[in-house]
């Protein structure tokens, strides 16, 4: 089996994600200038999801998403914001946790988190004072 790039979505994975993706509906309270079906066609949700994963996996900026592969970067970002507000990614996370729990088991009784947040001890010496904190004359 050929290995996919980490932002590509396999058919099996998409079958689990697709039911979580909301169908776009026209707001019945809003007055539209164009009739239903006018304007640009809706982007393929699978390509949009892959575009979002591309940004999350590569760490690139939204504007750096390959247009030839995923479409308009601003549209992909807009979908991301909509889906985030609708809780799509939280639902996906929950479904993934439940599936992993069934397969491997999660020790829910015991969890641990380790973190450290301190100032870099030599930062001031190597870069100097912050110009933003200087008083203007």
Secondary structure, 3 states (H helix, E strand, C coil): CCCCCCCCCCHHHHHHHHHHCCCCCCCCCCCCCCCCCCCCCCCCHHHHHHHHHHHHHHCCCHHHCCHHHHCCHHHHHHHHHHHHHCCHHHHHHHHHHHHHHHHCCCCCCCCCCCCCCCCCCCHHHHHCCCHHHCCCC
